[in-house]
Amino acid sequence: MLCYGVTMILDEIKAIEAKLLLPTYERNPIFFVRGEGVHLIDDKGERYLDLLSGIGVNALGYGHPAIENAIAEQSTKLIHLSNLFFHEGQAQLALRLTKMSGMDRAFFCNSGTEAMEAALKLTRAYAGLLRSEGKTIGTKFLALENSFHGRTMGSVATTYKAKYREPFDPVMPGVEFVRFNDVDDLKAKFSNDVCGVLIEAIQGEGGIRPVSKEFMAAARELTKSTGALLICDEIQAGLGRTGKWFAYQQYDVQPDVTTLAKPLAGGLPLGAMLCTEEAARAIHPGMHGTTFGGGPLACAVAVTVIDTIEQEKLLDHVTDTGTYFHGRLAELAKKHAAIVDVRGMGLMLAAELDSAELAKQVASAMLERRILINRTSETVLRFLPPFILGKGDVDHAIDALDSILTAHAPQEAGAATIGGKHVG
Ligand SMILES: Cc1ncc(COP(=O)(O)O)c(C=O)c1O
């Protein structure tokens, strides 16, 4: 007897996927059928604490009544409308996003990589406009080592790891990578040839690595000096995950372009590229577009997500719970020498371990204890929980990590100091 209205069992799904799907993912052998708050529930009714939230998507957790109501209500009115006509959703969402971000204009699409494509195209078009006005500016982009900006041909070209790019060569030409947080390298590689510099204020896939204030400030100054655009990719760090609407707001820097996606529409696909009025001069009707982007359903839900974050004061909650989580991870680092670094901001956190093998073992032992985390950049345990996470959930996860690390690296338990470790 199958529960929860499902019609297949896991083994059937696995067999069909193995035969019929393009093998792009190695899935964990769990069949989730529903979610409640910060928990996912599998086909056997087992509850899992979700500290990954669909890789940073399900910011309000699962089954939030505001999202369910917004979907129910809007779906009875309009789900899709072509971008040839007006509906209320894009205007409502643009009003909120421009106010939150300090930007002037918005373009809506369906995913992070599309938001990045829009940013890259806008940047090239803007440089073209400046050239037509007599300025000397080229077409090159600078991105950072260990960056991740997406999988389409433009954004993957600005993504650092060769394994994502090289099988698809030639990807978009004209991208150079700058050593992470190396201001001298940035200065050496920056010139009038550069039309845009791409930065994740906190690198996500790259291992939850915050860019330094000096690096961000240097990128802002250099780009300003030539008319190149500073593009902040906020797809993982944005919309409240660090405790501010945008992670760049932690740096007191205002970019020219920013991108959002993951949590924007509560789990429905929606991306946004926001930019200044100045950069927007480069775009005219017909130059860029999308069939699905900014549809009425996705926009109505996004407006609800933003209003709910505000009404439930979730930015403060993210800061408070994130500080607590960070502190508890730092305590754990004092006890376990295998934790070599604890970093991040708000509810975008990481504990880096001293070996990839151990990180793999810990992630899978957490899964056995029904806690979802993820390993990125080989050695980094990444935590991207829903914003509604409670301190009790943090304690539960820390207790599990503590006993797993004790079991997997027993000789290291009780290590006396955190000398040499960075727990900032
Ligand atoms: C910082 C960043 N940029 C871009 C992307 C690509 O987003 P999407 O998978 O929605 O295309 C991601 C996805 O993980 C991301 O973390």
The ligand as an SDF file (V2000), in Angstrom:
LIG
                    3D

 16 16  0  0  0  0  0  0  0  0999 V2000
   25.7710   32.2920   -7.0100 C   0  0  0  0  0  0  0  0  0  0  0  0
   24.9880   31.5320   -8.0430 C   0  0  0  0  0  0  0  0  0  0  0  0
   24.8140   32.0590   -9.2720 N   0  0  0  0  0  0  0  0  0  0  0  0
   24.1330   31.4150  -10.2240 C   0  0  0  0  0  0  0  0  0  0  0  0
   23.5560   30.1890   -9.9920 C   0  0  0  0  0  0  0  0  0  0  0  0
   22.7790   29.5020  -11.0710 C   0  0  0  0  0  0  0  0  0  0  0  0
   21.4160   29.4760  -10.7310 O   0  0  0  0  0  0  0  0  0  0  0  0
   20.4270   28.4530  -11.4540 P   0  0  0  0  0  0  0  0  0  0  0  0
   20.8050   27.0810  -11.0050 O   0  0  0  0  0  0  0  0  0  0  0  0
   19.0530   28.8720  -10.9790 O   0  0  0  0  0  0  0  0  0  0  0  0
   20.5860   28.6430  -12.9130 O   0  0  0  0  0  0  0  0  0  0  0  0
   23.7140   29.5920   -8.7410 C   0  0  0  0  0  0  0  0  0  0  0  0
   23.1950   28.2520   -8.4840 C   0  0  0  0  0  0  0  0  0  0  0  0
   23.5890   27.5500   -7.5840 O   0  0  0  0  0  0  0  0  0  0  0  0
   24.4470   30.2860   -7.7340 C   0  0  0  0  0  0  0  0  0  0  0  0
   24.6360   29.7640   -6.5200 O   0  0  0  0  0  0  0  0  0  0  0  0
  1  2  1  0
  2  3  1  0
  2 15  2  0
  3  4  2  0
  4  5  1  0
  5  6  1  0
  5 12  2  0
  6  7  1  0
  7  8  1  0
  8  9  2  0
  8 10  1  0
  8 11  1  0
 12 13  1  0
 12 15  1  0
 13 14  2  0
 15 16  1  0
M  END
$$$$
